[in-house]
Amino acid sequence: MKNKIICFYRKNKKAILLVARVVISVSLIVFLIKTQLKDFQSIIGILKSSGKVLLLLSLSTHVFGIWITAVRWKVLLSTQKVRLGTDTLTVTVLIGYFFNNFLPTSIGGDVFRTYDASKKANIPLSTSASVIIVERFS
């Protein structure tokens, strides 16, 4: 029986991990909404009554800023002969922002970005860290 479970896990590892991520994410979102947003309907009302153009403009500006961060990081990585796509770096930046929201310091996302870039580009952590440090101070 134990071998069947191990075999099943190995065959379906990606699917199992995806389901686990989705379940955990949805559970956390529901938990946050139920515990932190006491008056969720008032937030919906505020969003409905606000200017749609301004909401779209603010969202677009935020997304553009994330993309600019990824492009800047790509340029800095290219100085070290590291080639990663802007789409890959954008996802890494977004995950880094997620970590920044939940970790006590603002460098938690940078630590993740360092590790993720190192892993995806198959480069030493020191190279990735040096690029993050330069990007942080630029």
C-alpha positions, 0 to 999 in steps of 0.5 A, a space after each residue: 500500500 505504501 508503495 502505491 501511495 509513493 508511486 501515485 505521488 511521483 506520477 502526479 506530483 505537479 498536479 498535487 502541488 497545484 491543487 495544494 497551492 490553490 486550496 491554501 490560497 483560496 483558504 487564506 483569501 477567505 480567511 482574510 476576507 472573513 476576519 479582516 474585512 468586517 464591512 465588505 459590502 461598503 468596500 464594494 459600494 465604494 468601488 462601484 461609486 468611484 470613477 471607473 477611469 481613475 480606477 483603470 488608470 491607477 491599476 494600469 499605472 501599478 501594472 506598468 510600474 511592476 513591468 518597469 521593475 522587471 525590465 530594469 532587473 533584466 537590464 541589470 542581469 544582462 550586464 552579468 551575461 544572464 538571460 531571463 525573459 521579462 515575463 519570468 522576471 515579472 512573475 518573480 517580482 510579483 511573488 517578491 511583492 507578496 513576500 514583502 507584504 507578509 514578512 516583517 522586513 521589506 527584504 523578504 521579497 528580495 531574498 526570494 528574488 535572489 533565490 528564484 533568479 539564481 535557480 531559473 538562470 542557473 547562476 551563483 547566488 552571489 551573482 543574483 544577490 549583487 544584481 538585486 543589491 544594485 537594483 535596490 539602490 538604483 
